[in-house]
Amino acid sequence: MLHLIKQPEPSDWFFPGGLFLHAETLPSSFISLIPSSSSSSNPGTVSCSSRGQRIRVSLAQERGGGAFLSLSLSGAVQRYVRESGETHKKVEEKENVGVSGSAAINTTKHLWAGAVAAMVSRTFVAPLERLKLEYIVRGEQKNLYELIRAIAASQGLRGFWKGNFVNILRTAPFKAINFYAYDTYRNKMTRMLGNEESTNFERFVAGAAAGITATLLCLPMDTIRTVMVAPGGEALGGVIGAFRHMIKTEGFFSLYKGLVPSIISMAPSGAVYYGVYDILKSAYLHSPEGMKRIQHLKEETQELNALEQLELGPIRTLLYGAIAGCCSEAATYPFEVVRRQLQMQVRATRLNALATCVKIVEQGGVPALYAGLIPSLLQVLPSAAISYFVYECMKIVLKVEST
C-alpha cells in the first residue's frame, strides 16, 4: 500500500512517527479539524509553537480513503536529545571518576599492606639486624656470643633496637613499593603476553624490576641510616642531622652512593625472593591438596577469618617466605657488603664498586665478602617469613584487589 508521508525539514532530528488510520474507523469530525490546504508546500498540516517548542500535525490522505497521521515535536525532541546527551556525559564522567578513585584507594591499600609487613618484620628482627651491621660496618671480629654480651653491657636491651626507627622509615616504603611493584609488573606482563598464569620467567623479571624501582626511590634513606650506625654517626644528630651533614659536605648525590652495586644486588635479589616464593606457591596451589583448599576457601570465604583465608595457610606462608628470603640473601650477600662499604667512603678516598670489592678481598680474602652471613641469615629467615605472612594477611584484611 502506498503511503504519502511528509518528509521532515532539515532542522528535525529524526523522522516523525505516524499512525495509519483506516477510512472506516476514522471519524469525519476528526478529519474536519485539519484543513486540507494550510499551505501550498505542506497540505493537511497544522503547526503551532509554545515556549520555543514547535508542534506539527500532518494528515496525509490515502487513495483508498485512509490517512496517515504524523506528529512532530521538534523543539521538545531536540532539547530532550540534548539534555539526554548531557546527562549521559555526566554519568560517564562520574563513572570515570569513580573508577579512578577506586583504583587510587586500592593502590593505597596495597602499599599499606607492604608497609605494615615491613614495620612488623623489621621490629621483630631488629636485634639481628643490629648484629649484622656490626659485622659489616664496624668490621667486628668477636664471635656472635661475645658481640651480644658487649652490646648488652654497654647499651642495655635498647641497644639491640638502635636505629630501628630509621630502619623502619627506610624499609616501610621500600617494601611497600617492592611488593606493589612486583604484583603490578607481574600481572601487567601476564596480561600483555596473553597468558592465563604468570610464567617463571615473568616472575623473575617482575621481581628484578620491582627491586630496581624500590632501590631508586628509597636508597637515600638507607645511606643515611648506614652513616648513622657507622663510627661517629652518633654525633650527627639523628636523621635530619645526618642528612644535612651529607648534603653540606658531599652534595646531594652522596645520598646515592653505592647506587650501581645496589641495583646490581637488588635486581637478582628481588628476582629470587619474589620468584622463588611465587614458584613454591604456584606449585602448591596446583597440587591436589592445594586445589582442594582453594575450593574450600571459595565455598566458605564469608565464615573464615584472615588467617584461615590465606591460600597457603599460615605455616606454608611462613615457610615459603623464609625459603625465598634465604635463597635471595645467600645469592646476593657479597653485593650487600660492597654497597655498605661504598656508603661509608668519603669523597677524597672514594673507590668504585669493583675497586672496593678488590680491596675487601685483598684485606680479608673471599670470606670477607660473606662477613656476617650467618647473623644475616638468622635475621633474614624470620624477617622474610613474617614479612610475607603479614603482607598476605593485610591484603585480605584491607581487601586489596589484584592490579
C-alpha distance (Angstrom), angle and dihedral (degrees) to the residues before:
residue distance angle dihedral
M1 . . .
L2 3.76 . .
H3 3.81 116.2 .
L4 3.75 123.4 -165.0
I5 3.79 101.4 -141.7
K6 3.80 120.7 -179.5
Q7 3.82 113.3 -123.6
P8 3.84 115.4 -125.5
E9 3.76 123.9 -113.5
P10 3.83 118.7 -108.1
S11 3.82 90.1 -105.2
D12 3.81 91.5 64.0
W13 3.80 116.6 100.0
F14 3.78 94.8 -148.2
F15 3.77 141.4 -1.9
P16 3.79 112.2 -75.4
G17 3.74 116.9 -109.2
G18 3.79 121.6 -121.7
L19 3.76 148.2 -170.6
F20 3.82 125.5 -136.1
L21 3.81 111.3 -134.3
H22 3.83 120.0 -161.6
A23 3.78 116.9 -132.5
E24 3.84 93.9 -124.9
T25 3.81 93.0 55.3
L26 3.83 97.8 37.8
P27 3.84 111.1 99.3
S28 3.81 114.7 -131.6
S29 3.81 89.3 -137.2
F30 3.81 90.0 61.9
I31 3.81 93.3 49.8
S32 3.76 90.8 49.7
L33 3.81 90.1 59.9
I34 3.81 91.0 66.9
P35 3.77 115.9 63.8
S36 3.77 116.8 -128.1
S37 3.78 93.8 -133.6
S38 3.79 115.5 22.5
S39 3.77 90.1 153.0
S40 3.74 137.8 1.8
S41 3.76 92.9 -118.3
N42 3.78 99.4 43.6
P43 3.81 111.3 31.2
G44 3.75 115.4 -168.5
T45 3.79 94.1 19.9
V46 3.79 129.7 128.5
S47 3.81 119.8 -167.1
C48 3.80 129.9 -174.8
S49 3.78 135.7 164.0
S50 3.79 135.7 -148.5
R51 3.82 127.7 178.7
G52 3.78 92.9 -16.4
Q53 3.79 94.4 -45.8
R54 3.81 118.6 120.0
I55 3.79 117.2 -154.8
R56 3.82 119.7 -167.6
V57 3.81 125.1 -173.2
S58 3.82 116.8 -169.7
L59 3.76 128.3 -172.1
A60 3.80 115.4 -170.9
Q61 3.79 114.6 -166.7
E62 3.81 116.5 -134.4
R63 3.79 125.5 -143.3
G64 3.77 90.2 -121.0
G65 3.77 92.9 56.7
G66 3.78 98.1 -97.1
A67 3.77 127.8 111.8
F68 3.78 139.3 -143.0
L69 3.79 113.7 -135.4
S70 3.81 118.0 -158.5
L71 3.79 130.4 -177.8
S72 3.82 126.0 -162.7
L73 3.81 124.9 -172.8
S74 3.79 98.4 -175.2
G75 3.79 102.3 169.6
A76 3.77 95.4 40.0
V77 3.79 93.2 46.1
Q78 3.77 93.5 48.6
R79 3.78 92.0 49.5
Y80 3.80 91.3 45.4
V81 3.79 91.8 51.4
R82 3.80 91.3 46.3
E83 3.81 93.6 47.4
S84 3.81 91.0 44.7
G85 3.80 90.0 52.0
E86 3.80 91.8 49.4
T87 3.79 91.4 47.5
H88 3.81 91.3 49.1
K89 3.80 89.7 49.0
K90 3.79 91.1 51.2
V91 3.80 91.0 49.1
E92 3.83 90.4 51.1
E93 3.80 90.9 48.9
K94 3.80 90.8 50.6
E95 3.80 90.7 48.5
N96 3.81 91.1 50.4
V97 3.79 91.1 49.0
G98 3.79 89.1 48.3
V99 3.79 92.5 51.4
S100 3.81 92.3 47.4
G101 3.79 91.4 47.4
S102 3.78 91.7 48.3
A103 3.82 91.2 50.6
A104 3.80 91.3 49.4
I105 3.80 91.7 50.3
N106 3.78 91.4 48.1
T107 3.82 91.1 49.8
T108 3.81 90.6 50.2
K109 3.81 91.5 50.6
H110 3.80 90.2 47.0
L111 3.81 91.4 52.9
W112 3.80 92.1 46.2
A113 3.79 90.7 52.6
G114 3.81 89.9 57.8
A115 3.81 93.1 42.2
V116 3.81 94.1 52.5
A117 3.80 90.0 47.0
A118 3.81 89.6 54.8
M119 3.82 93.8 46.6
V120 3.78 93.8 51.7
S121 3.80 96.9 42.4
R122 3.82 95.6 44.6
T123 3.79 94.1 48.2
F124 3.78 90.2 49.3
V125 3.80 94.5 51.8
A126 3.83 98.4 33.0
P127 3.84 93.2 116.0
L128 3.81 91.3 55.5
E129 3.80 90.4 46.6
R130 3.79 89.2 53.4
L131 3.81 91.4 52.5
K132 3.79 91.4 49.8
L133 3.78 92.0 52.8
E134 3.80 91.2 49.0
Y135 3.79 89.1 58.6
I136 3.80 96.6 43.2
V137 3.81 103.6 35.4
R138 3.80 102.9 30.9
G139 3.79 96.1 32.2
E140 3.79 91.0 -127.7
Q141 3.82 113.9 -164.0
K142 3.81 99.0 -170.6
N143 3.75 120.3 105.9
L144 3.78 118.5 -106.8
Y145 3.81 96.5 -96.6
E146 3.79 93.7 49.0
L147 3.79 91.5 47.8
I148 3.82 91.8 52.4
R149 3.80 90.7 51.2
A150 3.81 92.3 47.6
I151 3.83 93.3 52.4
A152 3.81 92.7 45.3
A153 3.82 92.1 49.1
S154 3.81 96.2 47.3
Q155 3.82 102.9 35.7
G156 3.77 106.9 13.6
L157 3.79 126.4 -135.9
R158 3.81 92.3 -42.8
G159 3.80 89.2 61.5
F160 3.80 89.9 74.9
W161 3.81 89.4 61.9
K162 3.80 94.5 46.7
G163 3.79 109.7 140.5
N164 3.80 92.4 8.8
F165 3.82 93.5 126.5
V166 3.79 90.8 53.6
N167 3.78 88.8 44.5
I168 3.79 90.0 55.5
L169 3.81 91.4 47.6
R170 3.79 87.3 55.3
T171 3.79 100.2 36.8
A172 3.82 100.9 42.4
P173 3.82 96.6 62.2
F174 3.80 90.5 35.4
K175 3.80 93.7 55.6
A176 3.78 92.7 38.9
I177 3.81 91.6 55.0
N178 3.80 91.3 41.0
F179 3.81 95.8 53.4
Y180 3.79 94.0 41.4
A181 3.81 94.0 45.4
Y182 3.79 92.5 48.4
D183 3.80 94.9 50.7
T184 3.80 91.1 44.4
Y185 3.81 96.4 46.7
R186 3.79 93.0 45.0
N187 3.82 94.7 49.2
K188 3.81 93.1 44.1
M189 3.81 91.8 50.2
T190 3.79 92.0 48.0
R191 3.81 92.6 51.7
M192 3.80 92.8 42.0
L193 3.80 92.5 53.1
G194 3.79 92.0 43.9
N195 3.81 96.4 -120.5
E196 3.77 123.2 149.1
E197 3.80 91.2 -143.4
S198 3.80 134.7 19.4
T199 3.80 115.7 -93.4
N200 3.81 122.8 -138.5
F201 3.80 89.6 -106.9
E202 3.81 91.3 54.9
R203 3.80 90.7 48.7
F204 3.80 93.4 52.5
V205 3.81 93.6 45.1
A206 3.81 92.0 47.5
G207 3.82 90.5 48.5
A208 3.80 92.0 50.8
A209 3.81 92.4 47.6
A210 3.81 91.1 48.0
G211 3.82 91.3 51.6
I212 3.81 91.9 50.7
T213 3.82 92.4 47.2
A214 3.79 93.6 50.8
T215 3.81 92.3 45.1
L216 3.79 93.9 53.7
L217 3.79 91.7 51.0
C218 3.80 100.6 40.6
L219 3.83 108.0 31.2
P220 3.86 95.9 99.7
M221 3.80 92.7 63.5
D222 3.78 91.2 47.7
T223 3.81 90.4 52.2
I224 3.82 91.6 50.3
R225 3.79 91.5 50.4
T226 3.81 92.0 50.5
V227 3.81 91.0 51.1
M228 3.82 91.0 49.8
V229 3.80 93.4 51.8
A230 3.83 93.3 44.8
P231 3.85 119.3 92.7
G232 3.81 109.4 -70.3
G233 3.78 93.1 18.3
E234 3.80 91.9 114.8
A235 3.82 90.3 69.8
L236 3.81 94.7 58.2
G237 3.79 94.3 78.5
G238 3.79 106.2 -117.4
V239 3.79 130.4 -67.8
I240 3.81 97.0 -33.9
G241 3.79 92.5 45.1
A242 3.80 93.0 49.3
F243 3.80 90.7 47.2
R244 3.81 92.9 51.4
H245 3.79 92.1 45.0
M246 3.81 93.0 53.3
I247 3.80 94.3 45.3
K248 3.82 92.2 47.4
T249 3.80 98.0 45.2
E250 3.80 103.6 32.2
G251 3.79 108.0 13.3
F252 3.78 133.7 -115.5
F253 3.80 96.7 -62.3
S254 3.80 90.1 60.9
L255 3.80 84.4 81.5
Y256 3.80 87.2 67.6
K257 3.78 97.1 52.0
G258 3.77 108.9 142.7
L259 3.82 93.2 23.0
V260 3.80 95.1 138.9
P261 3.82 96.9 50.3
S262 3.80 88.4 41.0
I263 3.78 91.3 57.3
I264 3.80 91.4 41.2
S265 3.80 89.6 52.7
M266 3.81 99.1 39.4
A267 3.80 95.7 49.6
P268 3.83 95.0 61.9
S269 3.80 90.9 32.1
G270 3.81 92.4 56.7
A271 3.79 91.2 41.6
V272 3.81 92.8 53.2
Y273 3.81 96.7 38.7
Y274 3.80 98.5 50.1
G275 3.79 95.2 28.8
V276 3.81 95.5 53.5
Y277 3.80 93.0 45.9
D278 3.80 92.7 49.2
I279 3.81 92.7 46.1
L280 3.80 91.3 51.9
K281 3.79 90.9 45.0
S282 3.81 93.2 48.8
A283 3.80 92.0 47.7
Y284 3.81 91.2 54.0
L285 3.81 95.4 44.6
H286 3.81 90.3 52.7
S287 3.78 92.8 50.4
P288 3.82 119.6 94.3
E289 3.80 90.7 -107.8
G290 3.79 91.8 49.2
M291 3.80 94.3 48.4
K292 3.78 89.6 48.8
R293 3.81 89.9 52.3
I294 3.81 92.5 49.1
Q295 3.79 90.5 51.5
H296 3.79 89.5 50.1
L297 3.81 91.2 51.2
K298 3.81 92.0 50.7
E299 3.79 91.7 52.7
E300 3.81 98.6 45.8
T301 3.82 106.1 26.1
Q302 3.81 94.1 125.4
E303 3.80 93.1 55.2
L304 3.83 97.9 47.6
N305 3.79 129.2 86.2
A306 3.82 124.7 -133.5
L307 3.81 94.4 -88.2
E308 3.78 92.5 49.7
Q309 3.81 91.3 48.1
L310 3.81 93.5 59.8
E311 3.80 106.8 118.6
L312 3.80 92.2 -140.1
G313 3.77 96.1 34.2
P314 3.84 122.4 -120.5
I315 3.82 97.7 -75.5
R316 3.80 96.8 48.0
T317 3.80 92.1 44.2
L318 3.81 90.6 55.3
L319 3.80 93.2 42.4
Y320 3.81 96.5 47.8
G321 3.80 90.9 45.5
A322 3.82 90.8 52.3
I323 3.82 92.5 48.5
A324 3.80 91.9 49.2
G325 3.80 91.8 48.5
C326 3.81 92.8 48.4
C327 3.82 92.9 50.7
S328 3.78 91.8 47.2
E329 3.80 95.4 48.4
A330 3.79 95.6 46.8
A331 3.81 92.1 48.6
T332 3.80 96.5 51.2
Y333 3.81 106.5 26.1
P334 3.87 96.8 110.8
F335 3.82 89.1 58.4
E336 3.79 88.8 53.7
V337 3.81 91.5 54.5
V338 3.81 92.6 49.3
R339 3.81 91.8 47.0
R340 3.80 93.2 52.8
Q341 3.79 91.6 49.3
L342 3.81 91.2 50.4
Q343 3.80 91.6 51.3
M344 3.82 91.0 56.4
Q345 3.78 95.5 51.1
V346 3.81 120.9 103.8
R347 3.77 123.4 -137.5
A348 3.81 95.9 -105.3
T349 3.80 94.7 59.0
R350 3.80 100.2 24.9
L351 3.81 117.4 146.1
N352 3.77 128.9 -167.6
A353 3.78 122.2 -108.8
L354 3.79 96.2 -94.4
A355 3.82 93.6 46.8
T356 3.80 90.2 48.2
C357 3.80 90.8 51.4
V358 3.82 91.0 49.8
K359 3.80 91.0 48.7
I360 3.81 91.9 51.7
V361 3.81 91.1 50.8
E362 3.82 92.0 47.0
Q363 3.80 92.1 52.0
G364 3.79 99.9 42.3
G365 3.78 108.1 5.8
V366 3.81 125.4 -122.2
P367 3.84 92.0 -48.2
A368 3.83 86.7 65.6
L369 3.81 88.1 70.5
Y370 3.80 87.4 61.1
A371 3.81 97.1 44.1
G372 3.78 108.3 145.5
L373 3.80 94.8 12.2
I374 3.82 93.8 133.3
P375 3.83 95.8 53.9
S376 3.78 87.7 39.8
L377 3.80 91.7 56.3
L378 3.79 89.9 45.2
Q379 3.79 86.9 54.9
V380 3.79 97.1 41.6
L381 3.81 97.6 49.1
P382 3.82 96.6 61.5
S383 3.81 92.0 32.1
A384 3.79 94.4 55.3
A385 3.79 92.2 41.6
I386 3.82 94.1 50.0
S387 3.79 92.2 40.7
Y388 3.79 94.9 56.9
F389 3.80 92.0 39.2
V390 3.83 93.9 53.6
Y391 3.80 91.5 41.1
E392 3.80 93.6 54.2
C393 3.81 90.9 45.8
M394 3.81 93.1 48.5
K395 3.80 91.6 51.2
I396 3.80 88.2 56.4
V397 3.80 94.6 44.4
L398 3.82 93.8 46.5
K399 3.84 91.4 40.0
V400 3.79 94.0 -127.0
E401 3.79 112.7 -168.1
S402 3.80 123.2 -142.5
T403 3.82 111.2 -93.2
